[in-house]
Amino acid sequence: MDKKRLLALLSATSIAFCGCSLGDKTAAKRTNPADFEVSSLADLNALHTSSEQGETFEGKTIILKNDLDLTDGEGSTEDFITFQPIFAKDHEFKGTFDGNGETFNCDLSNGNILGDIAKEGIVKNLNVTGHFYGDIDSVLVGENKGTIENCKLDVVVEDTLVSLGGICCSNLGTIDGCEVRGELSTNDMNLGGICNSNGGVGATEGGTITNCKVYAKLTNCCRSLAEDNGYAEDDYYFQTPEIGGIAGFNYAYIGNCEVEGDFVSIYKDRFEGTAGGIASTNNGLVENSKYKGNISADFAGGIIGSNYGIVESCKAEGTVKGTKAAAFAALNRWGNIDFAWESIKSEPQAYLQNCEFTGTVDSEVAGVGVIENMPNPEDLDLKPQVVNCRINGEVITREADAL
């Protein structure tokens, strides 16, 4: 498709969705009463128009039949098309979107491709390549309450505002077998290779990420934050940027995941924020996952940046560098978190078990496995634990590692 024809369909401010309805067979072919084939931009237009009119696609399956090009037609990363999600804001998608192994090739700015997914919704077998720039909360989905499976991204993303996730921004559902490759960067705040936030405070279900892989460089530039706050040494906001290989914040479950890539949270040679190979801050359960790469942040952990939850049978390999850097978690603290998620509600807090680290720790504050192992300030008998963990093959103990 040439540039002139594409821009006739996609305006400089939004996709110029046509007025045809999803039932119009010339726009989106109906293969049976519940299925639709999508093979053109006009078909995407029809989906969006129907969604704006209140269609949730509940019980219906949408199948992508071929690759679609959402670019300016020039192969340039400088001219981005401002994009509205296919499924309109405030209208959660309740059907099945089957990418059928096909690919969206993109040069887009703002938003995400699909929109929000309801508990009944399923997104699967979709590939996305290309470049994203601007206010990008995620590449694929905004908030996921349903199921995302077997989706693959190979992208370069520069988020100019505050938070970013690869597959989705926030996950209250299930993400399984997804993969993210490329480079993701955000400005000052929270970044996760799969999602920015997994689960939520007070959520009693959902927030499950399994069998996912991230092979990407993750960067928090911290530029605006530093400028807005006058580079204040003790400003609270300097502690807020978060980078996690799978999730920035984990309140629920991450299992059997793999991350490889370098994480950087530095501004003008100064460490900023918190970073962890699997999650930056863990208030849930992380198990059987591994990270390989180099992490540079203020509070840096090979597996978790700040741990208030449970970490079991995880591995990290590489270099962890920061003001407070440690092999497993920079901070291992018994907090006052309300673990509403049923699967971990009765489990201990700040618990590291059967974890391994191979590599080098470069910390300005003394420590190896963790920097701070802090008990509950209201009950000193409630202590965090580091159990049967190894650094370069040597077993460590909580007492030896606490300082």
N, C-alpha and C positions, 0 to 999 in steps of 0.2 A: 504494500500500500504506500502511495507516495505521500509526502508531507502535506500537500494541499488538501487531499481527500481526508486524511486523518484529522487535521485541524478543523475541518468542517464538522466533524463529529465531536471533537474534543475542544471546547473553547479554552481561552486563557484562564478562565476562572473556575470552570467545572466541566465535567463531561456533559455535553449537550444531549441529554437523553431524549430520544424520540417519544412521540406521544402514543405509540402503538402499545396495545396491551399484550400480556404474556400469552393470551389465547390466540393471538394473530399468528397463524402458521407461517406467514412470510417472514416474521421476525424471529420467532423461536419455535422450532419444529416440535410438536408434541408427538412423542413416540408411543405413548399410551396415556390413559387418563391421569397418571401421576408423574410422568417423566417428561423432561424437556432437554433438548439438545442445544448446546451453545457453540456456535462456530464463527461468530463475527462480533464486531463492536455493536452492531445494531441489536444483536441478541442481548448483550449486556445492558444496552439502553432500555430494552423492554423489561428486563429484570428489575432495574432500578425504578422505572416508572411504576411498575406494579407494586413494588415495595413501598414507595411513597404514598400510594393509594390505600395502603393497609394490608396488602398481601403478606402473610408470614411464611407461605410455602409449606405449611405443616403437612406431613405425610407425603410430600412430593420430592422427587429426585431430579436434580439438575446435573447434566453431564456435559463436561467440556470435551468437544470432539477434536480440537486441534489447537496448536499454539496460537496465542494472540499477542499482537505487538502494541503495547501501550507506551509508545515513545513518540518523539517528534519526527521520526523517519530519517534523521540525519546521523544517527549513531553518536550524537554529542551528549556529554554529561552536563553541559552548561545550560541547556534549555529544558527545564522541567515543566511537565504538565501538571497543573493543579487538579487534584482528583477527588471526587466524592466517592465514598464507599458504595459498592454495588447495592448492598442492602441498607436502606436509608436509616438515618439516625432516628432513634426512638421506635424502631420497628425491628425487633430482634428476629433473626432468621431461625425458623423452626424446622426446616427441611433438611435434605441431604445435598451437599454440593460435592460432587465427585469430579475431581480434576482429571481422572482417567489417565494419569501419568503425563498430561500435557503441561505446557508452560506459559505463564504470563511473563513477557519480557518488557521491563518497565524503565522509564525515566520519569519519576513522579515526585510531586511535593505535596505535603500535608495529608493528614489522616492515615488510613489504612485501606487495604484493597476491598475487604469483604464487609466490614462493619461488625456489629455485635451478634454473638451466637447464643441462642436460648438453650435451656436445659435439654430440649428435644432435638436441637440442631446437631448436625454432623458435617464436618469438613474433612475431606480425605483425598489422598493421591494427587495433590496439586504441587506443582513446581513454580517457583518465582525466581527470576534473575533480574539484574539491573541495578539502577541507582535511585536513591531516595534522599530528598533534601527538604528541610524546613521543619514544621511542627509535626513530627512523625511520632505518634505514640507507639506504633508497631508497624510491621510490614503487612501482616496478613489479616489479623483480627483485632478489634478493640478489646472488648470484654468477652471472655469465653465462659459460658456456663454449661456448654455441651461437651462434644467430643471432637478433638482434632487429631487426626492420625495419618501417618505416612506422608507428611508434607515436607518439602525440601526447599530451602532458600539458599541462593548463592548471590549475595547482594553487598553493595556498599551503601551504608546509611549514615547520614549526618543529621542528627536531630538538633535543632537550634534552640529548643526550649528545655524542658526539665526532666523528662523521663522517657525510657524507651525499652521495648521488648522486641525480640526478633519475631517469634510466632504470634504472640499476643501481648497486649499491655498487662492485663490482669487475668488470672486463670482461677475460676471457681468450679471448673469442670475437670475434664481429663485430657491430657496431651500424651500421646504415645507414638513412639517410632518416628519422631520428626528430626530433621537435621538442618543446622544453620551453618553456612560457610561465608567467609568474606571479612568485612570490617564494619563494626558498629561503633558509633561515637555519639555522645550526648553532651550537653552543656550544663554542668554543675550538679546534676541530681542523680537519678537512679537508672541503672542499666542492667538488664539481664539478657543472656544470650537467647533463652527460650521465652521468658516473660519477665516483666518488671516485678510483678508481685504474684506469688503463688499461694492460693488460699487467702484468708482474711481474718482479721481480729473478730472473734465471735462467731465465725462460720463453723457449722457443725458437720459439714460434708463438703466434698469437692476439693479441688486443689491438688490433683494427682498428676505428677509428671514421671513417666517411665520410659526407659529404652530410647532416650533422646541423645543426640550427639551435636556438639558445637565445636567447630574448627574455625575459630575466628579471632581477630584482634579486637579487643574491647577497650575503648578509651573514654575517659571523662576529662574534658578539657579544662573545666573549672574556671574558665575565662571570665564570664560575666559576674560570677559569684565573687571572685577576688576583686574585680573592679568596683562592683556595687558596694562592697564592704570595706573598701580602702585597705585591703590586704591586712586586716586586723589579725594579729597573732592569736588572740583569745576569742575571736568571734565564734559563737555557737554554730553558725551556719557552715563553718569550715569543716565540721564533722559530719555533715549530712550527705555528701555524695557517696553513692554506693555502686559497686560493680560486682556482679556474681555471674559465673560462667553459665549456670542454668537459670537462676533467679536472683534478682536483686534482694528481695525479701521472700523468705519461705516461712509460711505459717502452717503448712500441711505436710505433704509427702513428696519426696524426690527419691527415686530408686533406679538403679541399673543405668545410670547415665554416664556419658564420657565427654570430657572437655579437653581441647588442646588449643593453646594460643596464648598470646601475651596480653596482660591487662595493665593499663597505665592510668593512674590518677595523680597527675603532677601538673603544677602550674609554675612556670619559670623556675624549674629545678627544685621545686618545693613539693614535698609529699602532701597530698590532700586525701580526704575521705577514707572509706573502708572498702576493702575488696577481699573476696574469697574465691577459690577455684571453682566451687560448686554453687555456693550462695554467699552473698555479702553478710546478711543477717539471718540467722536461723532460729526460728521459734517453733519449729516442728521436728520432723524426722527426716534425716538424710542417710541413706544406706547404699552399700554396694556400688559406689560411684567413684570415678577417678578423674584427676586433673593432671595435665602435663603442660608446663610452660613457665613463664616468668611474670611475677606479680610485683608491681611497684605502687604503693599507696601509703597513707599515713598509718592506718591500722590494716595490716595485711596478714592473711592466713592462707596456707596452702589449700585447705579444704573450705573453711568458713572464716569470714572476717570476725564477726561477733556471734558467739554461740550461746543461746539461752535454752536450746532444746536438746535433741539427741542426734549423735552422729555415730554410725556403726559401720565397720568394715569398709572404710573408704581409703583411697590412696592418692597421694600427691607426689609429683616429681618435678624438679626444676629449681628455680631460685625465687625466694620470697624476700622482698626488700622493703623497708619502711621505717618510720619512727618507732612503731611498735609492730614488729614482724615476728611471726612464729610459724612453725612447721604445720600445725593443725588449725589453730584458731588464735588470733591475737588476744581476744577477750573471751573467757569462758566463765560466764556469770550466772549465778542463781538469781533469777529475777522474780518479778511479781506478775508474770505473764499468765493470763487466764487461758489455759489450753482447752478451748471449747471443742476442738476437733476430736471426735470420739476415739479415734485409734491411738491417740497419745495422751489422752486426758489424765490417766493415772500413772504415766511414766515419769521417771526422774527428769530433772532439769540439768542443763549444763553438763551433759554426759557424753564423753568421748570414749569409744571402745573399739579395740581391734583395728586401729588405723595405722597406716604406714606412710612415712615420708622418706624420699630419697632425693638428696640435693643439698642446697646451701641456704641458710638463713642469715640475712644481713640486717640486723636490727640496731637502732640507736639506743634502745633500752634492753637490758639483759633479759634473756629468755630463750628457750629453744622450742618446746612443744607448744606452750601457750605463754603469753606474757602475764596476764592477770587471771588467776583462778580464785574467784570471789564467792564466798558463801552468802546465804541469805542474811542481810543485815539485821533482820528481825529475829532470826534463829540461827546462830552460828553453827549448830549441829547439822544444818542442811547445807552440805558442801557439794560443790561441783566435783566431778570425777574424771580422771584420765586413766583408763584401764587397759592394760595389755597393748599399748601403742609403741611403735618402733620408729626410730629415726636412724637412717642409714644402717639398719639391721640391729640396732641396740634398743632393748626395752627401756622405757622411761617410766617414772612414777610421778604421781601428782605432786608429792612433797618436793622431789628433786627439781621439778619443773616450774614450781609456783613463782619463782623470782626471776 
